Amino acid sequence: MENKSKNESIKCSVSQCKHNMVTEDYCCLDCISVGTHEPDPEVPECTDCNSFCKRTGC
Ligand code: SF4
């Protein structure tokens, strides 16, 4: 069983990601990579967590 501990510096509510604590809205990674899929990002929705990994099948 993987023992995860939350990183209090990275809040995240994406429970579908295997790095999410689920019971709390935090990430368990030491560091994440954030990027964008837009040529000229203007709103939060333009950004992506590139450390996302689907809970099943990643
Ligand atoms: S890797 Fe990204 S999407 Fe996954 S829990 Fe951490 S911050 Fe959230």
Residues whose N, C-alpha, C, O or C-beta is under 5 A from the ligand:
A	BS01	SF4	C12 V14 C17 H19 N20 Y26 C27 I32 C49 S51 F52 C53
